[in-house]
Amino acid sequence: MRLAAAAAAVLTIAAALGLRAVTAGSVGKYGGDALYTVLLLTLVVLVAPRVTPLTAAASALAVSWGIEFLQLSSVPAELSRRSAVARLVLGSTFNPPDLLWYAVGAAAGWLVLTAVRREA
């Protein structure tokens, strides 16, 4: 399961970068938000391969929402000015619609992980 989770993480990053490269506006932004949460879900499974799909999805969603709400402070914006990596991981500005798209990503990840587990 760890190898599959690592491969899924790499594919998710490639999908997010590809989406940003070929789309503009809301599709790229909100699709990237959903894929951010999918990536977090794959990392949860990588660290804890026996985690249930619901726990993996809830954990990824909690981290995504936590980072989004952290953007209400000045910390992510300040770190993002200093580091491109911080900008990618933390973002800089709170945007309420992002919360919905993180939930979409968590739901999609849950569906895929549930289906993969059933087939195994």
N, C-alpha and C positions, 0 to 999 in steps of 0.2 A: 504493500500500500504506500510506503514511503516513496518508492521510485515513481509510482503513478502520480502521487501528490506533487513531487518535484517537477515532473514533466508538465502537469497541469499548471503549475505556477509559471513555468517558462512560457507555455502557450498563452496563458492569460496576459502576461506582460507583452508578448508579441501582438496579441489581439488589441490590447489597449493602445500600444504605439501605432499599430496599423490604422486603427480607428481615428486617432488624432491626425495621422498623416493624410487620410483621404476624405475626412469630413470636416465641416466647420460648424460653428455655432452650437446650438443646443444638443444636436445628435452626438457630436464628439465629446462635449462636456459631460452630459448626463450618462452617456454610454460609458465614458471613462469612470464616472462615479460608481456605476454598477460593477464594472470590472475590478475596481479597487477593492470592493468588498468580496468579490469572488476570489481575488488574489489572497486576501486575508484568510478566507476560508481554506484555501489550499495550504496555506502556511500552518494553520491550526492542525489540519490533518497530517501534515508533514511532521510536526512536533508530537502529536498524539494520534497515531494511526487508528486506534480503536475508538476514538470519539464518535458519538452518534451524529448522524447528519444534522439533527436539530440543535445539538450543543455546538457543533462546528459553525452552523449558520448564525446562531444567536451570539456566539463569541465574536465572530467577524463583524456582525452588525453592531454589537456593543462598542467594539474598538472604533469602527467607522464613525458612529455617532459621537463617541467620546472625543475623537480628534476634531470633528466638526464643531462641537460645542466649545472645545478649547480655543477655536478661532474667534470666539467672542472676547477673548483676552488679546493682548498685544504680542504675546509670546510667539505664536507661529509666524506672524507677519515679520517680526524682527529676525527670527531665525531664517525665514525664507529670503530676506534681503541679503543674508550672509552666505547662503548655501543653496545651490540648485537641488541638491538631494533633499534638503529640508523642505523646499518648495514642493517637490514631488510627493513627499511623504505626508507633510502637515498641511499643505495649502497655506492660505493667508487670510482669507476673508470668509466669514460665516455667510452661508447661503441656504435658507430654509428648504428649498426644493431638493437640495442634495440629500437631505434626510430620507426622502421618499425613494430616491434612486439607489441609495445604499440598501434600503429594504428590498428593492427589486433584485439587486445583486445577490443578497442573502437568500432570497426565495429561489432564484435561479440556481445558485450553488447547492442549495438544499435538494432541489429536484434532481439535479445531475448526480450528486453524491448518493442519494437514495436509490436512484436507478442503477448506478454502478455497483453498489453494495448488493442489490437484489440479484444482479447477473453473476456475481462472484461466488 
